[in-house]
Amino acid sequence: MGIRVAVVGASGYAGGELLRLLAGHPEFELVAATAHSQAGAHVAAVHPQLSGLDLTLSATSPAALADADLVFLALPHGQSAALAGQLPAGVKVVDLGADFRLQDGELWRRYYGGEHAGTWTYGLPELPGQRELIASADRVANTGCYAATVTLALAPLIAGGLADPADVVVVAASGTSGAGRNAKAHLLGSEVMGDLSPYKVGAHQHVPEIKQATGATSLSMTPVLAPMPRGILATVTARFAKQGDPRAVLVEAYANEAFVHVLPEGQWPHTAATSGSNSCHLQATVDADSGRIVVVSALDNLGKGAAGQAVQCANLMSGLPETTGLSVFGVAP
């Protein structure tokens, strides 16, 4: 018998991706998957790509999770804390929502509303020292999708003193699955196809998380909704704090990382290359006109930006190699 795991919020996009990864995981045994409005439905009726997985979604309750050694919470922001508080202390939890990411309660109230539930170990293993903290934790707060994309591009440059933490600008495009699966008029195919649209300009909820994870003190972020189902492409620029080669800094920082790849010179990231994988692709240069650092970062928002990242953390928490059950390679075309 393997390590018993359960997924809460299994009817959503991130929940479905978790089910797909866990169904093929050699060490995790999927013992429960819960949902709200889809409770009672067979998983293949909700996620047709999972035909052959014999599983019925149950209603969400602590009792439904009683057999699990580790629980993934794939719930909307603000809904994880109440359920997490009802789980036994010995049950390990990875929360894909934002409830426990931020250290500053006032920032939580400003960007999310309501009371701050507390802070768990932050689930980005590639940050210095974080892998060991995740491995010893029982409760881990998974990164946000934009936060993972930008942090992997920016954190080594600030830590190395090259990038000015007070002058960071991000423009990032994301696929529609990042907005969740609930029906919304602005996410209809006829609204999204052939269109790019900015949203939450100047006030995106991942900004304080990115600043906390990278050490940035001022960050301007413009998110853009792109006509594709999954993927994020972020362009991160910063003023030099001291001269150096930003690409060389990234190469050194991620030389031994399985899931973060600095591409060869002249090759630039694109979202399709990371689709279905747990990898992040990076490239860096210096802008010829402004002299600013430019890093382009791409990942699958449902992979390294959500479910894949959560499985990577769960592997560490369970004493497994963190690459277990995860693909480094994308799916194309």
FISE-966326 format. One record per residue (C-alpha): residue in one letter; x, y, z; residue number from 1. Coordinates in nm, 3 decimals. Layout:
<"A" <X Y Z> NUM>
...
//
This chain:
<"M" <0.000 0.000 0.000> 1>
<"G" <0.129 0.344 -0.095> 2>
<"I" <0.095 0.681 0.074> 3>
<"R" <-0.279 0.752 0.084> 4>
<"V" <-0.379 1.089 -0.062> 5>
<"A" <-0.701 1.279 -0.116> 6>
<"V" <-0.799 1.578 -0.331> 7>
<"V" <-1.048 1.839 -0.212> 8>
<"G" <-1.197 2.054 -0.488> 9>
<"A" <-1.140 1.780 -0.744> 10>
<"S" <-1.396 1.912 -0.995> 11>
<"G" <-1.193 2.222 -1.085> 12>
<"Y" <-0.911 2.252 -1.337> 13>
<"A" <-0.632 2.231 -1.080> 14>
<"G" <-0.816 1.948 -0.905> 15>
<"G" <-0.849 1.757 -1.232> 16>
<"E" <-0.479 1.801 -1.305> 17>
<"L" <-0.400 1.672 -0.956> 18>
<"L" <-0.613 1.363 -1.020> 19>
<"R" <-0.431 1.301 -1.350> 20>
<"L" <-0.088 1.326 -1.188> 21>
<"L" <-0.183 1.120 -0.884> 22>
<"A" <-0.343 0.846 -1.096> 23>
<"G" <-0.003 0.784 -1.254> 24>
<"H" <0.207 0.837 -0.941> 25>
<"P" <0.397 0.523 -0.837> 26>
<"E" <0.393 0.594 -0.462> 27>
<"F" <0.066 0.780 -0.395> 28>
<"E" <-0.262 0.592 -0.363> 29>
<"L" <-0.564 0.811 -0.440> 30>
<"V" <-0.826 0.720 -0.179> 31>
<"A" <-1.073 1.011 -0.202> 32>
<"A" <-1.170 1.304 -0.423> 33>
<"T" <-1.431 1.552 -0.307> 34>
<"A" <-1.629 1.830 -0.469> 35>
<"H" <-1.922 2.057 -0.393> 36>
<"S" <-2.181 2.084 -0.673> 37>
<"Q" <-2.040 1.779 -0.852> 38>
<"A" <-2.055 1.547 -0.551> 39>
<"G" <-2.195 1.209 -0.655> 40>
<"A" <-2.068 1.236 -1.013> 41>
<"H" <-1.824 0.986 -1.159> 42>
<"V" <-1.487 1.153 -1.217> 43>
<"A" <-1.494 1.080 -1.592> 44>
<"A" <-1.823 1.268 -1.624> 45>
<"V" <-1.651 1.579 -1.487> 46>
<"H" <-1.305 1.520 -1.637> 47>
<"P" <-1.344 1.317 -1.960> 48>
<"Q" <-0.965 1.296 -1.994> 49>
<"L" <-0.969 1.070 -1.686> 50>
<"S" <-1.186 0.798 -1.842> 51>
<"G" <-1.071 0.469 -1.689> 52>
<"L" <-1.015 0.616 -1.344> 53>
<"D" <-1.280 0.443 -1.133> 54>
<"L" <-1.362 0.714 -0.882> 55>
<"T" <-1.678 0.891 -0.768> 56>
<"L" <-1.659 1.243 -0.629> 57>
<"S" <-1.791 1.269 -0.275> 58>
<"A" <-1.912 1.565 -0.070> 59>
<"T" <-1.640 1.754 0.112> 60>
<"S" <-1.615 1.675 0.483> 61>
<"P" <-1.344 1.570 0.729> 62>
<"A" <-1.501 1.223 0.735> 63>
<"A" <-1.452 1.183 0.359> 64>
<"L" <-1.079 1.246 0.411> 65>
<"A" <-1.034 1.020 0.714> 66>
<"D" <-0.831 0.754 0.531> 67>
<"A" <-0.578 0.998 0.383> 68>
<"D" <-0.220 1.047 0.500> 69>
<"L" <-0.189 1.362 0.287> 70>
<"V" <-0.459 1.597 0.159> 71>
<"F" <-0.444 1.840 -0.132> 72>
<"L" <-0.677 2.140 -0.099> 73>
<"A" <-0.770 2.280 -0.441> 74>
<"L" <-1.033 2.524 -0.320> 75>
<"P" <-1.106 2.890 -0.402> 76>
<"H" <-0.908 3.145 -0.202> 77>
<"G" <-1.044 3.187 0.149> 78>
<"Q" <-1.203 2.841 0.173> 79>
<"S" <-0.910 2.623 0.277> 80>
<"A" <-0.854 2.743 0.632> 81>
<"A" <-1.185 2.623 0.775> 82>
<"L" <-1.142 2.269 0.646> 83>
<"A" <-0.770 2.253 0.727> 84>
<"G" <-0.854 2.338 1.086> 85>
<"Q" <-1.072 2.028 1.111> 86>
<"L" <-0.806 1.784 0.990> 87>
<"P" <-0.598 1.589 1.243> 88>
<"A" <-0.252 1.724 1.320> 89>
<"G" <-0.090 1.409 1.181> 90>
<"V" <-0.239 1.456 0.834> 91>
<"K" <-0.008 1.639 0.594> 92>
<"V" <-0.172 1.912 0.385> 93>
<"V" <-0.075 2.099 0.068> 94>
<"D" <-0.299 2.399 0.005> 95>
<"L" <-0.319 2.518 -0.356> 96>
<"G" <-0.513 2.827 -0.248> 97>
<"A" <-0.377 3.152 -0.109> 98>
<"D" <-0.501 3.120 0.249> 99>
<"F" <-0.162 3.051 0.409> 100>
<"R" <0.089 3.205 0.165> 101>
<"L" <0.131 3.554 0.305> 102>
<"Q" <0.316 3.643 0.622> 103>
<"D" <0.153 3.985 0.657> 104>
<"G" <-0.209 3.971 0.771> 105>
<"E" <-0.277 4.328 0.664> 106>
<"L" <-0.171 4.248 0.308> 107>
<"W" <-0.403 3.947 0.309> 108>
<"R" <-0.694 4.167 0.414> 109>
<"R" <-0.608 4.428 0.150> 110>
<"Y" <-0.572 4.190 -0.145> 111>
<"Y" <-0.811 3.907 -0.053> 112>
<"G" <-1.046 4.042 0.214> 113>
<"G" <-1.147 3.877 0.542> 114>
<"E" <-0.927 3.761 0.825> 115>
<"H" <-0.583 3.614 0.772> 116>
<"A" <-0.571 3.244 0.865> 117>
<"G" <-0.197 3.229 0.933> 118>
<"T" <0.121 3.133 0.748> 119>
<"W" <0.243 2.791 0.639> 120>
<"T" <0.575 2.684 0.485> 121>
<"Y" <0.595 2.834 0.137> 122>
<"G" <0.589 2.569 -0.136> 123>
<"L" <0.856 2.671 -0.388> 124>
<"P" <1.144 2.421 -0.348> 125>
<"E" <1.382 2.609 -0.579> 126>
<"L" <1.413 2.903 -0.340> 127>
<"P" <1.732 2.882 -0.129> 128>
<"G" <1.673 2.678 0.186> 129>
<"Q" <1.307 2.615 0.107> 130>
<"R" <1.342 2.253 -0.002> 131>
<"E" <1.455 2.148 0.347> 132>
<"L" <1.172 2.343 0.512> 133>
<"I" <0.913 2.178 0.288> 134>
<"A" <1.056 1.831 0.354> 135>
<"S" <1.013 1.878 0.730> 136>
<"A" <0.671 2.047 0.716> 137>
<"D" <0.327 1.900 0.771> 138>
<"R" <0.146 2.199 0.619> 139>
<"V" <0.262 2.369 0.297> 140>
<"A" <0.117 2.666 0.109> 141>
<"N" <0.157 2.607 -0.265> 142>
<"T" <0.264 2.904 -0.476> 143>
<"G" <0.033 3.107 -0.694> 144>
<"C" <0.075 3.049 -1.069> 145>
<"Y" <0.191 3.401 -1.155> 146>
<"A" <0.403 3.401 -0.841> 147>
<"A" <0.590 3.087 -0.945> 148>
<"T" <0.649 3.223 -1.296> 149>
<"V" <0.785 3.558 -1.179> 150>
<"T" <0.969 3.440 -0.867> 151>
<"L" <1.176 3.184 -1.055> 152>
<"A" <1.278 3.457 -1.301> 153>
<"L" <1.352 3.727 -1.044> 154>
<"A" <1.460 3.584 -0.707> 155>
<"P" <1.820 3.486 -0.800> 156>
<"L" <1.882 3.827 -0.958> 157>
<"I" <1.775 4.016 -0.646> 158>
<"A" <1.957 3.772 -0.417> 159>
<"G" <2.272 3.813 -0.628> 160>
<"G" <2.251 4.192 -0.612> 161>
<"L" <2.207 4.245 -0.987> 162>
<"A" <1.842 4.352 -0.994> 163>
<"D" <1.722 4.662 -0.812> 164>
<"P" <1.441 4.537 -0.582> 165>
<"A" <1.278 4.881 -0.595> 166>
<"D" <1.232 4.885 -0.973> 167>
<"V" <1.063 4.572 -1.110> 168>
<"V" <0.802 4.564 -1.387> 169>
<"V" <0.610 4.253 -1.495> 170>
<"V" <0.378 4.197 -1.791> 171>
<"A" <0.241 3.842 -1.793> 172>
<"A" <-0.014 3.661 -2.008> 173>
<"S" <-0.210 3.364 -1.873> 174>
<"G" <-0.444 3.106 -2.016> 175>
<"T" <-0.810 3.103 -1.917> 176>
<"S" <-0.785 2.799 -1.687> 177>
<"G" <-0.611 3.027 -1.437> 178>
<"A" <-0.948 3.192 -1.374> 179>
<"G" <-1.107 2.867 -1.258> 180>
<"R" <-1.387 2.654 -1.398> 181>
<"N" <-1.695 2.845 -1.285> 182>
<"A" <-1.901 2.984 -1.572> 183>
<"K" <-1.817 3.350 -1.636> 184>
<"A" <-1.934 3.555 -1.934> 185>
<"H" <-1.594 3.711 -2.003> 186>
<"L" <-1.437 3.363 -2.028> 187>
<"L" <-1.673 3.231 -2.296> 188>
<"G" <-1.493 3.113 -2.607> 189>
<"S" <-1.656 3.380 -2.822> 190>
<"E" <-1.531 3.648 -2.580> 191>
<"V" <-1.175 3.518 -2.539> 192>
<"M" <-1.081 3.394 -2.886> 193>
<"G" <-0.896 3.653 -3.095> 194>
<"D" <-0.857 3.884 -2.797> 195>
<"L" <-0.605 3.991 -2.534> 196>
<"S" <-0.735 4.176 -2.230> 197>
<"P" <-0.564 4.311 -1.918> 198>
<"Y" <-0.724 4.258 -1.578> 199>
<"K" <-0.660 4.353 -1.215> 200>
<"V" <-0.410 4.607 -1.345> 201>
<"G" <-0.208 4.756 -1.062> 202>
<"A" <-0.373 4.542 -0.795> 203>
<"H" <-0.323 4.171 -0.867> 204>
<"Q" <-0.336 3.950 -0.558> 205>
<"H" <-0.006 3.776 -0.639> 206>
<"V" <0.195 4.099 -0.607> 207>
<"P" <0.251 4.076 -0.229> 208>
<"E" <0.335 3.706 -0.262> 209>
<"I" <0.595 3.778 -0.531> 210>
<"K" <0.748 4.058 -0.324> 211>
<"Q" <0.763 3.832 -0.019> 212>
<"A" <0.927 3.547 -0.214> 213>
<"T" <1.177 3.755 -0.413> 214>
<"G" <1.268 4.045 -0.186> 215>
<"A" <1.132 4.301 -0.433> 216>
<"T" <1.016 4.621 -0.262> 217>
<"S" <0.831 4.778 -0.557> 218>
<"L" <0.665 4.575 -0.831> 219>
<"S" <0.432 4.690 -1.107> 220>
<"M" <0.239 4.401 -1.260> 221>
<"T" <0.003 4.388 -1.558> 222>
<"P" <-0.170 4.051 -1.605> 223>
<"V" <-0.319 3.973 -1.947> 224>
<"L" <-0.583 3.713 -2.030> 225>
<"A" <-0.470 3.518 -2.338> 226>
<"P" <-0.682 3.307 -2.576> 227>
<"M" <-0.539 2.971 -2.472> 228>
<"P" <-0.651 2.719 -2.208> 229>
<"R" <-0.326 2.688 -2.013> 230>
<"G" <0.018 2.843 -1.977> 231>
<"I" <0.181 3.164 -1.852> 232>
<"L" <0.441 3.379 -2.027> 233>
<"A" <0.590 3.653 -1.810> 234>
<"T" <0.830 3.929 -1.912> 235>
<"V" <1.012 4.054 -1.603> 236>
<"T" <1.229 4.366 -1.625> 237>
<"A" <1.439 4.536 -1.358> 238>
<"R" <1.696 4.809 -1.332> 239>
<"F" <2.053 4.698 -1.266> 240>
<"A" <2.169 4.748 -0.907> 241>
<"K" <2.517 4.641 -1.014> 242>
<"Q" <2.654 4.527 -1.346> 243>
<"G" <2.674 4.160 -1.432> 244>
<"D" <2.536 3.891 -1.660> 245>
<"P" <2.176 3.809 -1.560> 246>
<"R" <2.168 3.492 -1.768> 247>
<"A" <2.484 3.362 -1.600> 248>
<"V" <2.327 3.424 -1.259> 249>
<"L" <2.020 3.220 -1.355> 250>
<"V" <2.231 2.940 -1.501> 251>
<"E" <2.427 2.913 -1.178> 252>
<"A" <2.116 2.932 -0.957> 253>
<"Y" <1.935 2.651 -1.140> 254>
<"A" <2.227 2.433 -1.251> 255>
<"N" <2.110 2.141 -1.036> 256>
<"E" <1.734 2.194 -1.060> 257>
<"A" <1.532 1.932 -1.246> 258>
<"F" <1.238 2.155 -1.330> 259>
<"V" <1.390 2.496 -1.408> 260>
<"H" <1.570 2.528 -1.740> 261>
<"V" <1.764 2.830 -1.864> 262>
<"L" <1.741 2.789 -2.239> 263>
<"P" <2.041 2.803 -2.474> 264>
<"E" <2.147 3.146 -2.600> 265>
<"G" <1.911 3.275 -2.866> 266>
<"Q" <1.625 3.045 -2.764> 267>
<"W" <1.322 3.202 -2.595> 268>
<"P" <1.052 3.044 -2.379> 269>
<"H" <0.704 2.980 -2.510> 270>
<"T" <0.409 2.834 -2.328> 271>
<"A" <0.341 2.533 -2.553> 272>
<"A" <0.684 2.389 -2.474> 273>
<"T" <0.592 2.360 -2.105> 274>
<"S" <0.235 2.233 -2.147> 275>
<"G" <0.167 1.922 -1.940> 276>
<"S" <0.503 1.944 -1.764> 277>
<"N" <0.628 2.059 -1.426> 278>
<"S" <0.902 2.269 -1.587> 279>
<"C" <0.971 2.641 -1.605> 280>
<"H" <1.170 2.776 -1.902> 281>
<"L" <1.378 3.093 -1.864> 282>
<"Q" <1.586 3.321 -2.081> 283>
<"A" <1.755 3.651 -1.993> 284>
<"T" <1.920 3.940 -2.171> 285>
<"V" <1.993 4.312 -2.133> 286>
<"D" <1.769 4.552 -2.322> 287>
<"A" <1.981 4.730 -2.585> 288>
<"D" <1.802 5.064 -2.547> 289>
<"S" <1.711 5.100 -2.179> 290>
<"G" <1.991 4.888 -2.033> 291>
<"R" <1.738 4.705 -1.813> 292>
<"I" <1.749 4.336 -1.722> 293>
<"V" <1.491 4.136 -1.917> 294>
<"V" <1.389 3.782 -1.818> 295>
<"V" <1.119 3.586 -2.000> 296>
<"S" <0.964 3.298 -1.807> 297>
<"A" <0.714 3.033 -1.920> 298>
<"L" <0.537 2.751 -1.739> 299>
<"D" <0.211 2.557 -1.735> 300>
<"N" <-0.016 2.734 -1.486> 301>
<"L" <-0.182 2.400 -1.401> 302>
<"G" <0.155 2.222 -1.378> 303>
<"K" <0.446 2.405 -1.216> 304>
<"G" <0.198 2.682 -1.136> 305>
<"A" <-0.045 2.460 -0.942> 306>
<"A" <-0.091 2.081 -0.940> 307>
<"G" <0.259 1.978 -1.046> 308>
<"Q" <0.413 2.210 -0.790> 309>
<"A" <0.182 2.064 -0.524> 310>
<"V" <0.288 1.708 -0.608> 311>
<"Q" <0.654 1.817 -0.603> 312>
<"C" <0.602 1.952 -0.250> 313>
<"A" <0.408 1.643 -0.145> 314>
<"N" <0.693 1.423 -0.266> 315>
<"L" <0.936 1.613 -0.045> 316>
<"M" <0.699 1.598 0.253> 317>
<"S" <0.669 1.222 0.204> 318>
<"G" <1.043 1.154 0.184> 319>
<"L" <1.030 1.075 -0.189> 320>
<"P" <1.250 1.210 -0.469> 321>
<"E" <1.076 1.534 -0.564> 322>
<"T" <1.060 1.438 -0.933> 323>
<"T" <0.850 1.125 -0.864> 324>
<"G" <0.546 1.107 -1.090> 325>
<"L" <0.624 1.438 -1.263> 326>
<"S" <0.736 1.507 -1.619> 327>
<"V" <1.018 1.743 -1.707> 328>
<"F" <0.904 1.745 -2.070> 329>
<"G" <0.610 1.922 -2.227> 330>
<"V" <0.355 1.789 -2.475> 331>
<"A" <0.358 1.912 -2.834> 332>
<"P" <0.210 2.013 -3.067> 333>
//
